[in-house]
Amino acid sequence: MKFRTRILMAAVAGLTMIGGAAQAQEMTFFRIGTGSAGGTYFPIGGLIANAISSPPGSRACDKGGTCGVPGLVAIAQSTNASAHNVTAINAGQMEAGLTGAATLYFAYHGVSKFEGSQKPKLRIIANLFPEDLHLVLPKGGNLGSLKDLKGKRVGIAQAGSGTQIAVELMLAAQGITRDDIEEAELNNSQSAERLADGQLDAYFYAAGTPVAAMIQLDSTKGMELYSFSDAEIKASNEAVPYYVPSTIKAGVYAGVAYDVQTLAVNGILATSSDLSEDLIYQVTKALWNDTTRKLLDNGHAKGKVIRLETALLGLDGLNVPLHPGAEKFYKEAGLIK
């Protein structure tokens, strides 16, 4: 499958100045699947790539350089998000990737959309942040219920995304299939553009708030966010158990001056069982060092909620193993006894 690759590694610029001795240092590439540029996975993946990278010739951590894995060059790749990422990780096409907990569960256990295509090599590095499901409407738009989407032009996120898998299951719980809507398989930025141009009546997207494409839409054409009813929350949670009740607070988007009742799924950094314990131990250690903390706090609003104390939050029910390297780190950190 073709996908656009974007490299987010400030440290790589220094590679052009590597001397003969540094060239002899072993270099390891580490590809991280993210999502579309208008979402949250892409910038967060870039921050993580920068944090864990320490290319040959880089200044030492204790001398003001990066505090990543020595010799590691991490690359954040823009993809179709969760479902694409878990498939690529299992196939050895990427070393790691971001995915929603629901997609990770489905893929590892070979259920739902992954029935007959189980991904047994998937392993967890860390829980990162909650992703809120947004149902975006034009400014002044309104829905009496999810059932009112019937007959409308609805963005259901791009093929290969965890959002699309979850949305189809949630709509099915309301008696809505693709036959009932004019569906559009688009990424977040494309969906926002189509909504702004009057080519969509609504679109779904799950991402960590605030989302870049929605900030732009809100500040230009304006938008509304649909607030799920209690009954819809219950039905959606039953359809996709790893989506749990959540609230997008008033003011997260300047033009949305009301609380929005929705659902959220944990965003997780996953990897493959094929990667060595030592490598993933070092990657996990780099992810949680003080230098990375500063990058996350200053790089994106959702970076601030990526914290060591919640790295294992909500993972028990997934029944997807931690990578042994990550497990070793968390035992040393006292998070696992």
C-alpha positions as CSV (number, residue, x, y, z in Angstrom):
1,M,0.0,0.0,0.0
2,K,1.3,3.4,-0.9
3,F,1.5,6.1,1.7
4,R,3.1,9.4,2.0
5,T,6.3,9.5,4.1
6,R,7.2,12.6,6.1
7,I,10.3,12.7,8.2
8,L,10.3,14.6,11.4
9,M,13.8,14.4,12.8
10,A,15.6,17.6,13.5
11,A,18.6,15.6,14.6
12,V,19.1,14.1,11.2
13,A,20.4,17.4,9.8
14,G,23.6,16.7,11.8
15,L,24.3,13.6,9.8
16,T,25.8,15.6,7.0
17,M,28.6,16.6,9.3
18,I,29.5,13.2,10.7
19,G,33.2,12.5,10.7
20,G,35.1,9.3,9.9
21,A,35.0,8.0,13.5
22,A,31.3,8.7,13.8
23,Q,30.6,7.0,10.5
24,A,31.9,3.8,12.1
25,Q,29.2,3.9,14.7
26,E,26.3,1.5,14.0
27,M,23.1,3.3,12.9
28,T,19.7,1.8,13.3
29,F,16.5,3.1,11.6
30,F,13.3,3.0,13.5
31,R,10.1,3.7,11.6
32,I,7.0,4.9,13.5
33,G,3.6,4.9,11.8
34,T,1.5,7.8,12.7
35,G,-1.6,9.3,10.9
36,S,-2.6,12.1,8.6
37,A,-1.0,15.6,8.9
38,G,-4.2,17.1,10.2
39,G,-4.6,14.7,13.1
40,T,-2.8,14.2,16.4
41,Y,-0.8,11.0,15.7
42,F,1.4,12.8,13.2
43,P,2.8,15.6,15.4
44,I,2.9,13.3,18.5
45,G,4.8,10.7,16.4
46,G,7.2,13.3,15.3
47,L,7.9,14.3,18.9
48,I,8.5,10.7,19.9
49,A,10.8,10.2,16.9
50,N,12.9,13.2,17.9
51,A,13.0,12.2,21.5
52,I,14.3,8.6,21.0
53,S,16.7,9.5,18.2
54,S,20.4,9.9,18.7
55,P,22.1,9.6,15.3
56,P,25.8,8.8,15.0
57,G,27.8,11.9,15.7
58,S,25.2,13.5,17.9
59,R,26.3,15.4,21.0
60,A,26.1,13.3,24.2
61,C,23.0,13.7,26.4
62,D,25.0,15.0,29.4
63,K,26.6,17.6,27.1
64,G,23.3,19.1,25.9
65,G,22.5,16.7,23.1
66,T,19.6,14.4,22.5
67,C,19.0,11.7,25.2
68,G,17.7,9.1,22.7
69,V,19.0,5.7,21.9
70,P,22.7,5.8,20.7
71,G,22.9,5.3,17.0
72,L,19.1,5.3,16.5
73,V,17.5,7.3,13.7
74,A,13.7,7.3,14.3
75,I,11.4,8.4,11.4
76,A,7.8,9.4,11.8
77,Q,5.8,8.3,8.8
78,S,2.4,9.7,7.8
79,T,0.0,6.8,7.2
80,N,-3.7,6.0,7.2
81,A,-3.4,5.5,11.0
82,S,-4.3,2.7,13.4
83,A,-5.4,-0.2,11.2
84,H,-2.6,0.5,8.7
85,N,0.0,0.8,11.4
86,V,-0.8,-2.5,13.2
87,T,-0.8,-4.3,9.9
88,A,2.6,-2.8,8.9
89,I,4.1,-3.5,12.3
90,N,3.0,-7.2,12.2
91,A,4.4,-7.5,8.6
92,G,7.8,-6.0,9.6
93,Q,7.3,-2.9,7.5
94,M,7.5,-0.6,10.5
95,E,9.2,-1.0,13.9
96,A,6.5,0.9,15.8
97,G,3.3,2.8,15.4
98,L,0.4,4.6,17.1
99,T,-2.9,2.9,17.3
100,G,-6.2,3.1,19.2
101,A,-6.8,0.5,21.9
102,A,-9.8,-0.9,20.1
103,T,-7.9,-1.5,16.8
104,L,-5.0,-3.0,18.7
105,Y,-7.3,-5.4,20.5
106,F,-9.2,-6.4,17.3
107,A,-5.9,-6.9,15.4
108,Y,-4.1,-8.9,18.0
109,H,-7.0,-11.2,18.7
110,G,-8.2,-11.4,15.1
111,V,-11.7,-10.3,15.7
112,S,-14.2,-7.8,14.1
113,K,-12.6,-6.3,11.0
114,F,-9.5,-8.4,11.5
115,E,-11.3,-11.7,11.6
116,G,-9.1,-14.2,9.7
117,S,-6.1,-11.8,9.7
118,Q,-4.8,-11.9,13.3
119,K,-1.7,-9.9,14.1
120,P,0.1,-12.0,16.7
121,K,3.4,-10.1,16.7
122,L,1.9,-6.9,18.1
123,R,3.3,-5.8,21.5
124,I,2.8,-2.7,23.6
125,I,5.3,0.0,24.6
126,A,3.1,2.5,26.3
127,N,-0.4,4.0,26.7
128,L,-0.1,7.6,25.5
129,F,-3.2,9.7,25.6
130,P,-7.0,9.6,25.2
131,E,-8.5,10.2,21.7
132,D,-11.9,11.9,21.6
133,L,-14.4,10.9,18.9
134,H,-15.5,14.1,17.2
135,L,-18.7,14.2,15.1
136,V,-18.2,17.5,13.3
137,L,-21.1,19.5,11.8
138,P,-21.2,22.8,9.8
139,K,-21.6,26.0,11.8
140,G,-25.3,26.1,12.9
141,G,-25.8,22.4,12.0
142,N,-27.8,20.2,14.3
143,L,-28.7,16.5,14.6
144,G,-31.6,15.2,16.7
145,S,-29.9,11.9,17.0
146,L,-27.3,9.7,15.2
147,K,-30.2,8.2,13.3
148,D,-30.6,11.6,11.5
149,L,-27.4,10.8,9.6
150,K,-29.4,8.6,7.3
151,G,-29.5,10.0,3.8
152,K,-26.7,12.5,4.5
153,R,-23.1,12.8,3.2
154,V,-20.9,11.6,6.1
155,G,-17.1,11.3,6.4
156,I,-16.3,8.1,8.1
157,A,-12.5,8.6,8.2
158,Q,-10.0,7.0,5.8
159,A,-9.8,3.3,5.1
160,G,-7.1,1.7,7.3
161,S,-8.0,3.9,10.3
162,G,-9.3,2.8,13.7
163,T,-11.9,5.6,13.5
164,Q,-13.6,4.0,10.5
165,I,-13.7,0.6,12.2
166,A,-15.2,2.0,15.4
167,V,-17.7,4.4,13.6
168,E,-19.1,1.6,11.4
169,L,-19.7,-0.5,14.5
170,M,-21.3,2.4,16.4
171,L,-23.6,3.3,13.5
172,A,-24.6,-0.3,13.1
173,A,-25.7,-0.2,16.7
174,Q,-28.1,2.6,15.6
175,G,-29.3,0.6,12.6
176,I,-27.2,2.5,10.1
177,T,-25.1,0.9,7.4
178,R,-23.1,2.3,4.5
179,D,-26.3,1.8,2.4
180,D,-28.0,4.4,4.5
181,I,-25.5,7.2,4.0
182,E,-23.4,8.7,1.3
183,E,-20.1,7.8,2.9
184,A,-16.7,9.5,2.3
185,E,-13.4,7.8,3.2
186,L,-11.3,10.8,3.9
187,N,-8.6,11.8,6.4
188,N,-9.2,14.5,8.9
189,S,-7.9,17.4,6.8
190,Q,-9.8,16.3,3.7
191,S,-13.0,15.9,5.7
192,A,-12.6,19.4,7.2
193,E,-12.1,20.9,3.8
194,R,-15.1,19.0,2.3
195,L,-17.3,20.1,5.2
196,A,-16.2,23.7,4.8
197,D,-16.9,23.6,1.1
198,G,-20.4,22.2,1.7
199,Q,-19.6,18.8,0.2
200,L,-20.2,16.9,3.5
201,D,-23.0,17.2,6.0
202,A,-21.0,15.7,8.9
203,Y,-17.8,13.7,9.6
204,F,-16.3,11.6,12.3
205,Y,-12.8,11.6,13.6
206,A,-11.1,10.3,16.7
207,A,-8.0,12.1,17.8
208,G,-6.4,13.8,20.8
209,T,-7.9,17.3,21.3
210,P,-7.3,19.9,20.1
211,V,-7.0,18.6,16.5
212,A,-5.2,20.9,14.0
213,A,-7.6,20.4,11.2
214,M,-10.6,21.2,13.4
215,I,-8.8,24.3,14.9
216,Q,-8.5,25.6,11.4
217,L,-12.1,24.8,10.5
218,D,-13.3,26.3,13.7
219,S,-11.4,29.6,13.1
220,T,-12.4,30.0,9.5
221,K,-15.8,28.5,8.5
222,G,-16.8,27.6,12.1
223,M,-18.2,24.2,13.2
224,E,-20.4,22.4,15.7
225,L,-19.7,19.2,17.6
226,Y,-22.5,16.6,18.1
227,S,-23.1,15.7,21.7
228,F,-24.0,12.0,22.1
229,S,-27.0,11.1,24.2
230,D,-26.7,8.9,27.2
231,A,-28.3,6.0,25.3
232,E,-26.0,6.5,22.3
233,I,-23.0,6.5,24.6
234,K,-24.1,3.2,26.1
235,A,-24.8,1.6,22.8
236,S,-21.5,2.8,21.3
237,N,-19.6,1.5,24.3
238,E,-21.3,-1.9,24.0
239,A,-20.4,-2.0,20.3
240,V,-16.8,-0.9,20.8
241,P,-15.9,-1.6,24.5
242,Y,-12.6,0.3,24.4
243,Y,-14.4,3.5,23.6
244,V,-15.5,4.9,26.9
245,P,-17.5,8.0,27.9
246,S,-15.6,11.3,27.6
247,T,-16.2,15.1,27.4
248,I,-14.7,17.7,25.1
249,K,-14.9,20.7,27.4
250,A,-16.3,24.1,26.2
251,G,-13.6,26.3,24.8
252,V,-11.2,23.5,23.6
253,Y,-12.2,24.9,20.2
254,A,-12.9,28.6,20.5
255,G,-16.2,28.5,18.6
256,V,-17.6,25.6,20.5
257,A,-18.8,27.2,23.8
258,Y,-20.5,24.1,25.2
259,D,-19.4,20.8,26.7
260,V,-19.7,17.9,24.2
261,Q,-20.6,14.4,25.5
262,T,-18.7,11.8,23.4
263,L,-16.5,8.7,23.7
264,A,-12.7,8.3,23.8
265,V,-10.2,5.5,23.1
266,N,-6.7,5.3,24.4
267,G,-3.9,6.0,21.9
268,I,-1.1,3.4,22.3
269,L,2.5,3.1,21.0
270,A,2.9,-0.4,19.7
271,T,5.8,-2.4,18.3
272,S,6.7,-5.9,17.2
273,S,7.8,-9.0,19.1
274,D,10.5,-9.4,16.5
275,L,12.4,-6.4,17.9
276,S,15.0,-7.2,20.6
277,E,14.4,-6.7,24.3
278,D,17.4,-4.4,24.6
279,L,16.3,-2.1,21.7
280,I,12.8,-1.7,23.1
281,Y,14.1,-1.3,26.6
282,Q,16.3,1.6,25.4
283,V,13.4,3.1,23.4
284,T,11.1,3.0,26.4
285,K,13.8,4.5,28.7
286,A,14.3,7.3,26.2
287,L,10.6,7.9,25.9
288,W,10.3,8.6,29.6
289,N,13.5,10.6,30.3
290,D,13.5,14.3,31.5
291,T,14.5,15.6,28.0
292,T,11.5,13.9,26.4
293,R,9.3,15.3,29.1
294,K,10.3,18.8,28.0
295,L,9.7,18.0,24.3
296,L,6.2,16.6,25.0
297,D,5.2,19.4,27.3
298,N,6.2,22.1,24.7
299,G,5.4,20.3,21.5
300,H,1.7,19.6,21.5
301,A,-1.3,20.0,23.9
302,K,-1.8,16.3,24.0
303,G,1.9,15.8,24.7
304,K,1.3,17.2,28.2
305,V,-0.9,14.2,29.1
306,I,1.6,11.6,28.0
307,R,3.0,10.7,31.4
308,L,4.9,7.8,32.9
309,E,2.3,7.3,35.6
310,T,-0.4,6.5,33.0
311,A,1.8,4.5,30.7
312,L,0.1,1.2,31.7
313,L,-3.4,2.7,32.2
314,G,-6.2,0.6,30.7
315,L,-4.0,-2.1,29.3
316,D,-5.1,-5.0,31.5
317,G,-8.4,-5.6,29.6
318,L,-6.7,-5.6,26.2
319,N,-4.9,-8.9,26.7
320,V,-2.1,-7.7,24.4
321,P,1.4,-8.3,25.9
322,L,3.8,-5.6,26.8
323,H,7.1,-6.0,24.8
324,P,9.6,-7.6,27.2
325,G,11.9,-4.6,26.8
326,A,9.1,-2.2,27.9
327,E,8.2,-4.6,30.7
328,K,11.8,-4.6,31.9
329,F,11.8,-0.8,32.1
330,Y,8.5,-0.5,33.9
331,K,9.7,-3.1,36.5
332,E,12.8,-1.0,37.1
333,A,10.6,2.1,37.4
334,G,8.4,0.4,40.0
335,L,5.2,0.4,37.8
336,I,5.2,-3.4,37.7
337,K,6.1,-5.5,40.7
